[in-house]
Every structure is written in structure tokens, then in C-alpha cells.
Amino acid sequence: MEYDFEFYKMEMLADVPILVFSMAKSRLFPADVVVPLRSTRESSLVQPDEQLLLRWRMYLGQARLANHMIDPSMQKVGRSLMNTRRM
């Protein structure tokens, strides 16, 4: 990613994973993927305990490291979305 420091530009590697839970689409962080979550039952807001948060963090960390393949037909969709975002 190229960073512009006003007097000079510098290329720096950046890999900052962010997971945003929001009631609406985030305006602060552009998102590559938006996954709407809908409750399957009526419930009040859940306040997760530290153990549950730890398990979620471990799951997300392992999912990030797992091998995955993107179907070639989906790669075309991804390129199309990227080209649209550039406009």
C-alpha cells in the first residue's frame, strides 16, 4: 500500500485485519465483505463474557490461517467488484 506523507510517498506493507460489528454499514472502514446477521430467535442484546470472546478470537485467527481456494467463476465477480470500486 502506498502512503503519501505530503513531502514524499512511501510503499509499506500493511495487513491490519479488522472485524466490525455494526447495526449499519460502517462508514469508517471500507469493507470487502458484508455479512448481514439475523437472529433466529427473539433475544435481548447479548453481553459476551471473556471466555466467549476468547473462543471467537481463536476461531477467527485459525480461519485466517486456513487454506482456502476461490472458485475461478467467483474470481471474475471479485475483479468486477474491484473495478467498480476504482471508479
Jmol script that loads the backbone (N, CA, C; Angstrom):
load data "model"
ATOM      1  N   MET A   1       0.843  -1.164   0.000  1.00  0.00           N
ATOM      2  CA  MET A   1       0.000   0.000   0.000  1.00  0.00           C
ATOM      3  C   MET A   1       0.896   1.237   0.000  1.00  0.00           C
ATOM      4  N   GLU A   2       0.534   2.219  -0.785  1.00  0.00           N
ATOM      5  CA  GLU A   2       1.336   3.438  -0.855  1.00  0.00           C
ATOM      6  C   GLU A   2       0.769   4.475   0.110  1.00  0.00           C
ATOM      7  N   TYR A   3       1.644   5.068   0.916  1.00  0.00           N
ATOM      8  CA  TYR A   3       1.255   6.116   1.853  1.00  0.00           C
ATOM      9  C   TYR A   3       1.853   7.436   1.388  1.00  0.00           C
ATOM     10  N   ASP A   4       1.054   8.477   1.408  1.00  0.00           N
ATOM     11  CA  ASP A   4       1.501   9.800   0.985  1.00  0.00           C
ATOM     12  C   ASP A   4       1.748  10.638   2.229  1.00  0.00           C
ATOM     13  N   PHE A   5       3.008  10.982   2.492  1.00  0.00           N
ATOM     14  CA  PHE A   5       3.388  11.768   3.657  1.00  0.00           C
ATOM     15  C   PHE A   5       3.585  13.247   3.304  1.00  0.00           C
ATOM     16  N   GLU A   6       2.899  13.717   2.312  1.00  0.00           N
ATOM     17  CA  GLU A   6       2.902  15.088   1.827  1.00  0.00           C
ATOM     18  C   GLU A   6       4.205  15.453   1.120  1.00  0.00           C
ATOM     19  N   PHE A   7       5.362  15.202   1.740  1.00  0.00           N
ATOM     20  CA  PHE A   7       6.637  15.548   1.124  1.00  0.00           C
ATOM     21  C   PHE A   7       7.195  14.414   0.273  1.00  0.00           C
ATOM     22  N   TYR A   8       6.780  13.201   0.576  1.00  0.00           N
ATOM     23  CA  TYR A   8       7.224  12.050  -0.209  1.00  0.00           C
ATOM     24  C   TYR A   8       6.230  10.908  -0.031  1.00  0.00           C
ATOM     25  N   LYS A   9       6.257  10.012  -0.991  1.00  0.00           N
ATOM     26  CA  LYS A   9       5.397   8.832  -0.919  1.00  0.00           C
ATOM     27  C   LYS A   9       6.271   7.629  -0.586  1.00  0.00           C
ATOM     28  N   MET A  10       5.689   6.710   0.165  1.00  0.00           N
ATOM     29  CA  MET A  10       6.449   5.547   0.594  1.00  0.00           C
ATOM     30  C   MET A  10       5.568   4.309   0.522  1.00  0.00           C
ATOM     31  N   GLU A  11       6.119   3.239  -0.031  1.00  0.00           N
ATOM     32  CA  GLU A  11       5.410   1.959  -0.121  1.00  0.00           C
ATOM     33  C   GLU A  11       5.670   1.172   1.170  1.00  0.00           C
ATOM     34  N   MET A  12       4.597   0.756   1.849  1.00  0.00           N
ATOM     35  CA  MET A  12       4.737  -0.024   3.073  1.00  0.00           C
ATOM     36  C   MET A  12       3.743  -1.169   3.042  1.00  0.00           C
ATOM     37  N   LEU A  13       4.201  -2.325   3.513  1.00  0.00           N
ATOM     38  CA  LEU A  13       3.295  -3.453   3.642  1.00  0.00           C
ATOM     39  C   LEU A  13       2.360  -3.204   4.816  1.00  0.00           C
ATOM     40  N   ALA A  14       1.095  -3.474   4.611  1.00  0.00           N
ATOM     41  CA  ALA A  14       0.118  -3.289   5.681  1.00  0.00           C
ATOM     42  C   ALA A  14      -0.876  -4.439   5.641  1.00  0.00           C
ATOM     43  N   ASP A  15      -1.074  -5.073   6.770  1.00  0.00           N
ATOM     44  CA  ASP A  15      -2.042  -6.149   6.891  1.00  0.00           C
ATOM     45  C   ASP A  15      -2.689  -5.996   8.261  1.00  0.00           C
ATOM     46  N   VAL A  16      -3.754  -5.241   8.299  1.00  0.00           N
ATOM     47  CA  VAL A  16      -4.426  -4.954   9.555  1.00  0.00           C
ATOM     48  C   VAL A  16      -5.849  -5.495   9.466  1.00  0.00           C
ATOM     49  N   PRO A  17      -6.057  -6.712   9.977  1.00  0.00           N
ATOM     50  CA  PRO A  17      -7.408  -7.263   9.909  1.00  0.00           C
ATOM     51  C   PRO A  17      -8.334  -6.575  10.909  1.00  0.00           C
ATOM     52  N   ILE A  18      -9.497  -6.207  10.428  1.00  0.00           N
ATOM     53  CA  ILE A  18     -10.490  -5.549  11.283  1.00  0.00           C
ATOM     54  C   ILE A  18     -11.815  -6.248  11.076  1.00  0.00           C
ATOM     55  N   LEU A  19     -12.462  -6.572  12.171  1.00  0.00           N
ATOM     56  CA  LEU A  19     -13.792  -7.148  12.119  1.00  0.00           C
ATOM     57  C   LEU A  19     -14.727  -6.155  12.786  1.00  0.00           C
ATOM     58  N   VAL A  20     -15.693  -5.649  12.028  1.00  0.00           N
ATOM     59  CA  VAL A  20     -16.596  -4.616  12.531  1.00  0.00           C
ATOM     60  C   VAL A  20     -17.982  -5.212  12.690  1.00  0.00           C
ATOM     61  N   PHE A  21     -18.526  -5.122  13.888  1.00  0.00           N
ATOM     62  CA  PHE A  21     -19.913  -5.479  14.131  1.00  0.00           C
ATOM     63  C   PHE A  21     -20.676  -4.172  14.254  1.00  0.00           C
ATOM     64  N   SER A  22     -21.682  -4.003  13.431  1.00  0.00           N
ATOM     65  CA  SER A  22     -22.385  -2.742  13.411  1.00  0.00           C
ATOM     66  C   SER A  22     -23.849  -2.967  13.051  1.00  0.00           C
ATOM     67  N   MET A  23     -24.693  -2.063  13.488  1.00  0.00           N
ATOM     68  CA  MET A  23     -26.110  -2.141  13.136  1.00  0.00           C
ATOM     69  C   MET A  23     -26.330  -1.699  11.690  1.00  0.00           C
ATOM     70  N   ALA A  24     -25.384  -0.967  11.144  1.00  0.00           N
ATOM     71  CA  ALA A  24     -25.474  -0.488   9.757  1.00  0.00           C
ATOM     72  C   ALA A  24     -24.087  -0.604   9.130  1.00  0.00           C
ATOM     73  N   LYS A  25     -24.007  -0.404   7.825  1.00  0.00           N
ATOM     74  CA  LYS A  25     -22.730  -0.477   7.131  1.00  0.00           C
ATOM     75  C   LYS A  25     -21.782   0.585   7.685  1.00  0.00           C
ATOM     76  N   SER A  26     -20.552   0.190   7.947  1.00  0.00           N
ATOM     77  CA  SER A  26     -19.567   1.099   8.518  1.00  0.00           C
ATOM     78  C   SER A  26     -19.161   2.155   7.500  1.00  0.00           C
ATOM     79  N   ARG A  27     -19.147   3.382   7.926  1.00  0.00           N
ATOM     80  CA  ARG A  27     -18.671   4.473   7.066  1.00  0.00           C
ATOM     81  C   ARG A  27     -17.197   4.762   7.320  1.00  0.00           C
ATOM     82  N   LEU A  28     -16.665   4.241   8.414  1.00  0.00           N
ATOM     83  CA  LEU A  28     -15.261   4.481   8.743  1.00  0.00           C
ATOM     84  C   LEU A  28     -14.322   3.520   8.033  1.00  0.00           C
ATOM     85  N   PHE A  29     -14.755   2.269   7.881  1.00  0.00           N
ATOM     86  CA  PHE A  29     -13.901   1.240   7.309  1.00  0.00           C
ATOM     87  C   PHE A  29     -14.522   0.697   6.034  1.00  0.00           C
ATOM     88  N   PRO A  30     -13.815   0.786   4.914  1.00  0.00           N
ATOM     89  CA  PRO A  30     -14.348   0.141   3.707  1.00  0.00           C
ATOM     90  C   PRO A  30     -14.334  -1.367   3.925  1.00  0.00           C
ATOM     91  N   ALA A  31     -15.319  -2.052   3.405  1.00  0.00           N
ATOM     92  CA  ALA A  31     -15.431  -3.488   3.641  1.00  0.00           C
ATOM     93  C   ALA A  31     -15.369  -4.265   2.340  1.00  0.00           C
ATOM     94  N   ASP A  32     -14.560  -5.313   2.334  1.00  0.00           N
ATOM     95  CA  ASP A  32     -14.526  -6.222   1.200  1.00  0.00           C
ATOM     96  C   ASP A  32     -15.730  -7.154   1.232  1.00  0.00           C
ATOM     97  N   VAL A  33     -16.172  -7.472   2.436  1.00  0.00           N
ATOM     98  CA  VAL A  33     -17.292  -8.392   2.612  1.00  0.00           C
ATOM     99  C   VAL A  33     -18.212  -7.847   3.687  1.00  0.00           C
ATOM    100  N   VAL A  34     -19.498  -7.879   3.428  1.00  0.00           N
ATOM    101  CA  VAL A  34     -20.502  -7.506   4.422  1.00  0.00           C
ATOM    102  C   VAL A  34     -21.400  -8.719   4.608  1.00  0.00           C
ATOM    103  N   VAL A  35     -21.480  -9.216   5.826  1.00  0.00           N
ATOM    104  CA  VAL A  35     -22.301 -10.387   6.121  1.00  0.00           C
ATOM    105  C   VAL A  35     -23.413  -9.963   7.067  1.00  0.00           C
ATOM    106  N   PRO A  36     -24.647  -9.868   6.559  1.00  0.00           N
ATOM    107  CA  PRO A  36     -25.748  -9.499   7.448  1.00  0.00           C
ATOM    108  C   PRO A  36     -26.069 -10.651   8.401  1.00  0.00           C
ATOM    109  N   LEU A  37     -26.230 -10.340   9.657  1.00  0.00           N
ATOM    110  CA  LEU A  37     -26.586 -11.342  10.661  1.00  0.00           C
ATOM    111  C   LEU A  37     -28.010 -11.095  11.111  1.00  0.00           C
ATOM    112  N   ARG A  38     -28.778 -12.152  11.137  1.00  0.00           N
ATOM    113  CA  ARG A  38     -30.153 -12.056  11.602  1.00  0.00           C
ATOM    114  C   ARG A  38     -30.374 -13.105  12.676  1.00  0.00           C
ATOM    115  N   SER A  39     -30.960 -12.699  13.766  1.00  0.00           N
ATOM    116  CA  SER A  39     -31.216 -13.615  14.858  1.00  0.00           C
ATOM    117  C   SER A  39     -32.290 -14.622  14.458  1.00  0.00           C
ATOM    118  N   THR A  40     -32.119 -15.849  14.910  1.00  0.00           N
ATOM    119  CA  THR A  40     -33.124 -16.875  14.641  1.00  0.00           C
ATOM    120  C   THR A  40     -34.151 -16.953  15.752  1.00  0.00           C
ATOM    121  N   ARG A  41     -33.948 -16.173  16.773  1.00  0.00           N
ATOM    122  CA  ARG A  41     -34.919 -16.131  17.872  1.00  0.00           C
ATOM    123  C   ARG A  41     -34.915 -14.738  18.477  1.00  0.00           C
ATOM    124  N   GLU A  42     -35.965 -14.434  19.163  1.00  0.00           N
ATOM    125  CA  GLU A  42     -36.023 -13.124  19.824  1.00  0.00           C
ATOM    126  C   GLU A  42     -35.163 -13.169  21.077  1.00  0.00           C
ATOM    127  N   SER A  43     -34.318 -12.200  21.200  1.00  0.00           N
ATOM    128  CA  SER A  43     -33.465 -12.127  22.385  1.00  0.00           C
ATOM    129  C   SER A  43     -33.035 -10.692  22.591  1.00  0.00           C
ATOM    130  N   SER A  44     -32.668 -10.390  23.802  1.00  0.00           N
ATOM    131  CA  SER A  44     -32.138  -9.057  24.079  1.00  0.00           C
ATOM    132  C   SER A  44     -30.669  -9.043  23.669  1.00  0.00           C
ATOM    133  N   LEU A  45     -30.040  -7.905  23.729  1.00  0.00           N
ATOM    134  CA  LEU A  45     -28.626  -7.808  23.379  1.00  0.00           C
ATOM    135  C   LEU A  45     -27.807  -8.721  24.282  1.00  0.00           C
ATOM    136  N   VAL A  46     -26.927  -9.472  23.683  1.00  0.00           N
ATOM    137  CA  VAL A  46     -26.095 -10.415  24.424  1.00  0.00           C
ATOM    138  C   VAL A  46     -24.805  -9.726  24.831  1.00  0.00           C
ATOM    139  N   GLN A  47     -24.446  -9.861  26.081  1.00  0.00           N
ATOM    140  CA  GLN A  47     -23.173  -9.341  26.575  1.00  0.00           C
ATOM    141  C   GLN A  47     -22.234 -10.532  26.723  1.00  0.00           C
ATOM    142  N   PRO A  48     -21.346 -10.766  25.735  1.00  0.00           N
ATOM    143  CA  PRO A  48     -20.475 -11.947  25.811  1.00  0.00           C
ATOM    144  C   PRO A  48     -19.466 -11.821  26.941  1.00  0.00           C
ATOM    145  N   ASP A  49     -19.169 -12.952  27.560  1.00  0.00           N
ATOM    146  CA  ASP A  49     -18.143 -12.950  28.600  1.00  0.00           C
ATOM    147  C   ASP A  49     -16.769 -13.130  27.952  1.00  0.00           C
ATOM    148  N   GLU A  50     -15.726 -12.990  28.736  1.00  0.00           N
ATOM    149  CA  GLU A  50     -14.351 -13.052  28.213  1.00  0.00           C
ATOM    150  C   GLU A  50     -14.056 -14.405  27.574  1.00  0.00           C
ATOM    151  N   GLN A  51     -14.606 -15.489  28.123  1.00  0.00           N
ATOM    152  CA  GLN A  51     -14.365 -16.827  27.571  1.00  0.00           C
ATOM    153  C   GLN A  51     -14.938 -16.943  26.162  1.00  0.00           C
ATOM    154  N   LEU A  52     -16.145 -16.433  25.942  1.00  0.00           N
ATOM    155  CA  LEU A  52     -16.753 -16.472  24.619  1.00  0.00           C
ATOM    156  C   LEU A  52     -15.968 -15.608  23.636  1.00  0.00           C
ATOM    157  N   LEU A  53     -15.547 -14.432  24.066  1.00  0.00           N
ATOM    158  CA  LEU A  53     -14.738 -13.566  23.200  1.00  0.00           C
ATOM    159  C   LEU A  53     -13.421 -14.240  22.831  1.00  0.00           C
ATOM    160  N   LEU A  54     -12.803 -14.908  23.772  1.00  0.00           N
ATOM    161  CA  LEU A  54     -11.553 -15.616  23.509  1.00  0.00           C
ATOM    162  C   LEU A  54     -11.769 -16.716  22.471  1.00  0.00           C
ATOM    163  N   ARG A  55     -12.856 -17.455  22.602  1.00  0.00           N
ATOM    164  CA  ARG A  55     -13.141 -18.517  21.634  1.00  0.00           C
ATOM    165  C   ARG A  55     -13.376 -17.939  20.246  1.00  0.00           C
ATOM    166  N   TRP A  56     -14.068 -16.806  20.138  1.00  0.00           N
ATOM    167  CA  TRP A  56     -14.277 -16.152  18.835  1.00  0.00           C
ATOM    168  C   TRP A  56     -12.950 -15.691  18.246  1.00  0.00           C
ATOM    169  N   ARG A  57     -12.095 -15.112  19.075  1.00  0.00           N
ATOM    170  CA  ARG A  57     -10.787 -14.653  18.584  1.00  0.00           C
ATOM    171  C   ARG A  57      -9.954 -15.821  18.073  1.00  0.00           C
ATOM    172  N   MET A  58      -9.994 -16.933  18.803  1.00  0.00           N
ATOM    173  CA  MET A  58      -9.242 -18.113  18.372  1.00  0.00           C
ATOM    174  C   MET A  58      -9.800 -18.640  17.051  1.00  0.00           C
ATOM    175  N   TYR A  59     -11.110 -18.694  16.927  1.00  0.00           N
ATOM    176  CA  TYR A  59     -11.743 -19.168  15.694  1.00  0.00           C
ATOM    177  C   TYR A  59     -11.348 -18.289  14.513  1.00  0.00           C
ATOM    178  N   LEU A  60     -11.448 -16.970  14.682  1.00  0.00           N
ATOM    179  CA  LEU A  60     -11.110 -16.054  13.591  1.00  0.00           C
ATOM    180  C   LEU A  60      -9.632 -16.133  13.228  1.00  0.00           C
ATOM    181  N   GLY A  61      -8.773 -16.306  14.225  1.00  0.00           N
ATOM    182  CA  GLY A  61      -7.346 -16.453  13.950  1.00  0.00           C
ATOM    183  C   GLY A  61      -7.061 -17.713  13.159  1.00  0.00           C
ATOM    184  N   GLN A  62      -7.686 -18.826  13.534  1.00  0.00           N
ATOM    185  CA  GLN A  62      -7.495 -20.082  12.811  1.00  0.00           C
ATOM    186  C   GLN A  62      -8.091 -20.009  11.408  1.00  0.00           C
ATOM    187  N   ALA A  63      -9.255 -19.369  11.270  1.00  0.00           N
ATOM    188  CA  ALA A  63      -9.887 -19.242   9.957  1.00  0.00           C
ATOM    189  C   ALA A  63      -9.007 -18.428   9.018  1.00  0.00           C
ATOM    190  N   ARG A  64      -8.346 -17.435   9.549  1.00  0.00           N
ATOM    191  CA  ARG A  64      -7.470 -16.594   8.729  1.00  0.00           C
ATOM    192  C   ARG A  64      -6.269 -17.379   8.211  1.00  0.00           C
ATOM    193  N   LEU A  65      -5.785 -18.334   9.000  1.00  0.00           N
ATOM    194  CA  LEU A  65      -4.611 -19.114   8.620  1.00  0.00           C
ATOM    195  C   LEU A  65      -4.950 -20.329   7.755  1.00  0.00           C
ATOM    196  N   ALA A  66      -6.225 -20.691   7.695  1.00  0.00           N
ATOM    197  CA  ALA A  66      -6.625 -21.894   6.966  1.00  0.00           C
ATOM    198  C   ALA A  66      -6.441 -21.711   5.463  1.00  0.00           C
ATOM    199  N   ASN A  67      -6.129 -22.811   4.794  1.00  0.00           N
ATOM    200  CA  ASN A  67      -6.031 -22.789   3.337  1.00  0.00           C
ATOM    201  C   ASN A  67      -7.427 -22.647   2.747  1.00  0.00           C
ATOM    202  N   HIS A  68      -7.533 -21.852   1.718  1.00  0.00           N
ATOM    203  CA  HIS A  68      -8.821 -21.707   1.047  1.00  0.00           C
ATOM    204  C   HIS A  68      -8.568 -21.453  -0.433  1.00  0.00           C
ATOM    205  N   MET A  69      -9.548 -21.798  -1.228  1.00  0.00           N
ATOM    206  CA  MET A  69      -9.459 -21.567  -2.661  1.00  0.00           C
ATOM    207  C   MET A  69     -10.713 -20.839  -3.109  1.00  0.00           C
ATOM    208  N   ILE A  70     -10.534 -19.912  -4.017  1.00  0.00           N
ATOM    209  CA  ILE A  70     -11.663 -19.182  -4.583  1.00  0.00           C
ATOM    210  C   ILE A  70     -11.936 -19.762  -5.959  1.00  0.00           C
ATOM    211  N   ASP A  71     -13.166 -20.167  -6.165  1.00  0.00           N
ATOM    212  CA  ASP A  71     -13.573 -20.733  -7.449  1.00  0.00           C
ATOM    213  C   ASP A  71     -13.296 -19.720  -8.555  1.00  0.00           C
ATOM    214  N   PRO A  72     -12.750 -20.157  -9.701  1.00  0.00           N
ATOM    215  CA  PRO A  72     -12.438 -19.222 -10.790  1.00  0.00           C
ATOM    216  C   PRO A  72     -13.627 -18.353 -11.223  1.00  0.00           C
ATOM    217  N   SER A  73     -14.839 -18.890 -11.171  1.00  0.00           N
ATOM    218  CA  SER A  73     -16.002 -18.075 -11.552  1.00  0.00           C
ATOM    219  C   SER A  73     -16.221 -16.935 -10.557  1.00  0.00           C
ATOM    220  N   MET A  74     -15.895 -17.162  -9.282  1.00  0.00           N
ATOM    221  CA  MET A  74     -16.031 -16.116  -8.279  1.00  0.00           C
ATOM    222  C   MET A  74     -14.927 -15.076  -8.417  1.00  0.00           C
ATOM    223  N   GLN A  75     -13.761 -15.468  -8.949  1.00  0.00           N
ATOM    224  CA  GLN A  75     -12.677 -14.513  -9.154  1.00  0.00           C
ATOM    225  C   GLN A  75     -13.098 -13.434 -10.142  1.00  0.00           C
ATOM    226  N   LYS A  76     -13.892 -13.824 -11.146  1.00  0.00           N
ATOM    227  CA  LYS A  76     -14.390 -12.836 -12.104  1.00  0.00           C
ATOM    228  C   LYS A  76     -15.286 -11.824 -11.404  1.00  0.00           C
ATOM    229  N   VAL A  77     -16.120 -12.300 -10.499  1.00  0.00           N
ATOM    230  CA  VAL A  77     -17.005 -11.403  -9.741  1.00  0.00           C
ATOM    231  C   VAL A  77     -16.167 -10.460  -8.891  1.00  0.00           C
ATOM    232  N   GLY A  78     -15.131 -11.001  -8.237  1.00  0.00           N
ATOM    233  CA  GLY A  78     -14.260 -10.174  -7.397  1.00  0.00           C
ATOM    234  C   GLY A  78     -13.569  -9.087  -8.203  1.00  0.00           C
ATOM    235  N   ARG A  79     -13.052  -9.438  -9.398  1.00  0.00           N
ATOM    236  CA  ARG A  79     -12.398  -8.438 -10.246  1.00  0.00           C
ATOM    237  C   ARG A  79     -13.383  -7.374 -10.671  1.00  0.00           C
ATOM    238  N   SER A  80     -14.600  -7.786 -10.991  1.00  0.00           N
ATOM    239  CA  SER A  80     -15.627  -6.832 -11.399  1.00  0.00           C
ATOM    240  C   SER A  80     -15.929  -5.855 -10.273  1.00  0.00           C
ATOM    241  N   LEU A  81     -16.056  -6.369  -9.047  1.00  0.00           N
ATOM    242  CA  LEU A  81     -16.305  -5.502  -7.883  1.00  0.00           C
ATOM    243  C   LEU A  81     -15.145  -4.532  -7.652  1.00  0.00           C
ATOM    244  N   MET A  82     -13.916  -5.032  -7.797  1.00  0.00           N
ATOM    245  CA  MET A  82     -12.757  -4.165  -7.594  1.00  0.00           C
ATOM    246  C   MET A  82     -12.733  -3.059  -8.648  1.00  0.00           C
ATOM    247  N   ASN A  83     -13.028  -3.397  -9.889  1.00  0.00           N
ATOM    248  CA  ASN A  83     -13.051  -2.383 -10.942  1.00  0.00           C
ATOM    249  C   ASN A  83     -14.138  -1.350 -10.695  1.00  0.00           C
ATOM    250  N   THR A  84     -15.273  -1.793 -10.185  1.00  0.00           N
ATOM    251  CA  THR A  84     -16.364  -0.868  -9.873  1.00  0.00           C
ATOM    252  C   THR A  84     -15.953   0.079  -8.756  1.00  0.00           C
ATOM    253  N   ARG A  85     -15.252  -0.430  -7.734  1.00  0.00           N
ATOM    254  CA  ARG A  85     -14.832   0.402  -6.612  1.00  0.00           C
ATOM    255  C   ARG A  85     -13.807   1.452  -7.040  1.00  0.00           C
ATOM    256  N   ARG A  86     -13.010   1.155  -8.069  1.00  0.00           N
ATOM    257  CA  ARG A  86     -11.990   2.096  -8.533  1.00  0.00           C
ATOM    258  C   ARG A  86     -12.611   3.321  -9.188  1.00  0.00           C
ATOM    259  N   MET A  87     -13.803   3.175  -9.728  1.00  0.00           N
ATOM    260  CA  MET A  87     -14.438   4.287 -10.453  1.00  0.00           C
ATOM    261  C   MET A  87     -14.890   5.386  -9.548  1.00  0.00           C
TER     262      MET A  87
END
end "model"
wireframe off; spacefill off
backbone 0.3
color backbone group
